[in-house]
Amino acid sequence: MNIDDYLSLLNEKHQVLTEIYDYTKSKTFKKSEDEIERIEYYLSNRQNMYDKLSIIEKNIKKLNVNNIDNKEVINIINKNDKIINNILKLDEEKKEIMEFILNLLKNNIKSVKSMAKINNSYLGTYENTVGGSLFDSSK
């Protein structure tokens, strides 16, 4: 194992964590249906950042690092831990709004499904009949 490779990956991880933290901190949302598209965009961008982080984590695991007693490594790990804790705090603050929006979306999906069922029930009667054969009074 090369300590320089490990340090490089830890620094990359630090950069991505900082990017996630700054992005999370910069976004505020309201409990409103108008926010749905903004939140979807926000979550998509954040997911891309987490995907980068996941790749870095896999590369760190490949190095099979155990108990490094290097001050620089320990310092970066401590910084990363602090950033992770700060991200978790921010997520906790946004959790209530996200849950409100999720419930709003669920209710809207149920409403759309109900409307589709009613529409299909009403129009389905007429779609599968040949013109004039269902209610033809001469038969």
MOMOJO-V807649 format. One record per residue. N is the residue number from 1. RES is the residue in three letters. PHI is phi in whole degrees, -180 to 180 (999 if undefined). Layout:
BEGIN
[[N & RES & PHI] [N & RES & PHI]]
END
This chain:
BEGIN
[[1 & MET & 999] [2 & ASN & -103] [3 & ILE & -63] [4 & ASP & -66] [5 & ASP & -65] [6 & TYR & -63] [7 & LEU & -61] [8 & SER & -61] [9 & LEU & -66] [10 & LEU & -64] [11 & ASN & -67] [12 & GLU & -61] [13 & LYS & -60] [14 & HIS & -60] [15 & GLN & -63] [16 & VAL & -68] [17 & LEU & -62] [18 & THR & -64] [19 & GLU & -62] [20 & ILE & -63] [21 & TYR & -61] [22 & ASP & -62] [23 & TYR & -66] [24 & THR & -64] [25 & LYS & -66] [26 & SER & -78] [27 & LYS & -101] [28 & THR & -127] [29 & PHE & -133] [30 & LYS & -112] [31 & LYS & -78] [32 & SER & -153] [33 & GLU & -63] [34 & ASP & -66] [35 & GLU & -86] [36 & ILE & -56] [37 & GLU & -66] [38 & ARG & -63] [39 & ILE & -68] [40 & GLU & -61] [41 & TYR & -63] [42 & TYR & -58] [43 & LEU & -66] [44 & SER & -63] [45 & ASN & -64] [46 & ARG & -65] [47 & GLN & -62] [48 & ASN & -61] [49 & MET & -67] [50 & TYR & -67] [51 & ASP & -64] [52 & LYS & -60] [53 & LEU & -62] [54 & SER & -63] [55 & ILE & -63] [56 & ILE & -62] [57 & GLU & -59] [58 & LYS & -62] [59 & ASN & -67] [60 & ILE & -66] [61 & LYS & -64] [62 & LYS & -62] [63 & LEU & -72] [64 & ASN & 53] [65 & VAL & -89] [66 & ASN & -135] [67 & ASN & 39] [68 & ILE & -80] [69 & ASP & -107] [70 & ASN & -107] [71 & LYS & -62] [72 & GLU & -65] [73 & VAL & -63] [74 & ILE & -61] [75 & ASN & -62] [76 & ILE & -66] [77 & ILE & -62] [78 & ASN & -64] [79 & LYS & -62] [80 & ASN & -63] [81 & ASP & -61] [82 & LYS & -64] [83 & ILE & -64] [84 & ILE & -60] [85 & ASN & -62] [86 & ASN & -67] [87 & ILE & -63] [88 & LEU & -61] [89 & LYS & -63] [90 & LEU & -63] [91 & ASP & -63] [92 & GLU & -63] [93 & GLU & -66] [94 & LYS & -86] [95 & LYS & -58] [96 & GLU & -61] [97 & ILE & -67] [98 & MET & -62] [99 & GLU & -65] [100 & PHE & -61] [101 & ILE & -64] [102 & LEU & -61] [103 & ASN & -64] [104 & LEU & -61] [105 & LEU & -64] [106 & LYS & -60] [107 & ASN & -64] [108 & ASN & -67] [109 & ILE & -65] [110 & LYS & -60] [111 & SER & -64] [112 & VAL & -65] [113 & LYS & -63] [114 & SER & -63] [115 & MET & -64] [116 & ALA & -65] [117 & LYS & -63] [118 & ILE & -63] [119 & ASN & -61] [120 & ASN & -66] [121 & SER & -64] [122 & TYR & -73] [123 & LEU & -80] [124 & GLY & -61] [125 & THR & -60] [126 & TYR & -95] [127 & GLU & -69] [128 & ASN & -97] [129 & THR & -111] [130 & VAL & -81] [131 & GLY & -47] [132 & GLY & 84] [133 & SER & -86] [134 & LEU & -79] [135 & PHE & -117] [136 & ASP & -80] [137 & SER & -74] [138 & SER & -81] [139 & LYS & -105]]
END
